[in-house]
Amino acid sequence: MILYGTTVAEKMYDEIKNTIQIQGIRANLTVILVGDNPASLRYINQKQKWSAYVGMGFEVKHFPLEVSESSLLECINQCNQDQSVSGLIIQLPLPIHMDTNTVLRSIDPEKDVDGFHPINQGKIVVGDPTGFSPCTPAWVMELFAHYKIPVEWKKCVVIGRSNIVWKPITNLLINAWATVSVCNTKTPSIREFTKNADIVILCAGKPWLLTLEDLWPNTIVVDVGFTVVDGKIHGDADFEPIHQAGHSITPVPKGVGALTVACLIKNTLKAARNLK
Amino acid sequence: MILYGTTVAEKMYDEIKNTIQIQGIRANLTVILVGDNPASLRYINQKQKWSAYVGMGFEVKHFPLEVSESSLLECINQCNQDQSVSGLIIQLPLPIHMDTNTVLRSIDPEKDVDGFHPINQGKIVVGDPTGFSPCTPAWVMELFAHYKIPVEWKKCVVIGRSNIVWKPITNLLINAWATVSVCNTKTPSIREFTKNADIVILCAGKPWLLTLEDLWPNTIVVDVGFTVVDGKIHGDADFEPIHQAGHSITPVPKGVGALTVACLIKNTLKAARNLK
């Protein structure tokens, strides 16, 4: 079975659209963009398209590549104060003359709909529902909910190496009472763990990391990997043989991108409600 | 080999004492106590004794059991403002008419030397060294450092179910590049994981949870369990057979208690330095 993210995302957008209409919520997502990175522009287009679809305001504050860090911080501070901004995000990457952590942490945690602020990461750890979960990990949980895949007491293996995907997914699964084996990209024998798993979550950014030989039958594979090789997008799993052998697996693309934006829009709705 | 916590604690106290003397640091630990729980009084005595030893100020703000939550919050607010208070902790448990989370989160994160505030938990997740690590998880890392036990690329199993020990230990180990299997007290087959581990960390509060039969040779066992059965203190491991079979293991007592206070004192020194 192919676990499409797009199907789940479409359902989420319609639910959010209904909620906004019925409850008359005014929500606005503001994106700060520095420079003209083509991938960044593509992501922003997606965010704009779906904001419009659900009936949410959308604004891009666009700076040239050479803008100073202090000017950027001033803009963030204004957005923090501005009651009409519900959610505020910085489109990464930032140019190298800026300290990304300093910039990200200057966002008011109540508007941090990307969920990058340490207090939002900490709220995930302690299971506090008032925080914002980073968008990619949140979609993994949405995907499980949609396809009725229980994680409680299941053996999950998470393979990766990042603050914004790998660690929050781990903490979300721990809170959902999964037994989680957390492997990194240098774990000596990943197969030892994957061979024993009910669910494998890949977020390493290493194409062909997981092959059919690494799995027992009936393992569910969630592939958050996203690497461009020779102009083609690859996940971390060797998709075709794993899918042919009957495993449930998420495709790349038509997975991550779609649902990540949906979770961002959902977080922005939550932020708008909190501000009321 | 028995891995004594007391040995490591004594070394830490002497290092802290030297630092305070040589650098002329003024540090003060303030403890808020509600009621007269005998275990709480015993813990506070330990904290007082070692604060005095290292040359740190120590104050207990003692309230009767029936104090209102708002009076307590007012006291915390005063301590937050007070420049002479470097570290501030609430001795748990609090009476049931109070919301423990609300009380704990009203402590200024910069003085939260117990490391309970979500922002300090979040800083552990993202590996930000400016936060305060909860004291028991921090001592586990101190213990590994002292006994020169490397955790990088090692297979660690953590068994527990708490925000203040189990989850932070997990996140500290993940950041130290261990491969961590996170089991909870209802994981169907814990042996499947422990049999395959280099290091097992127990923080479940279930005596005799881990027996010799659950281990391969040469596994290191760190026992953070602490349960009183018939007036006697037990860890989570069946200590004697595991020790006799040649595994390195921490004893209970002479482990957790000693090092937990040492890490609290160390956090208070860090807070005092930050306030300067």
Interface residues (C-beta under 8 A of the other chain):
Chain A: H117 P118 I119 N120 Q121 G122 K123 I124 V125 V126 G127 D128 G131 W153 N163 K167 P168 T170 N171 I174 W177 T179 V180 S181 V182 C183 N184 K186 T187 P188 E192 F193 N196
Chain B: N101 H117 P118 I119 N120 Q121 G122 K123 I124 V125 V126 G127 D128 G131 W153 N163 K167 P168 T170 N171 I174 W177 T179 V180 S181 V182 C183 N184 K186 T187 P188 E192 F193 N196
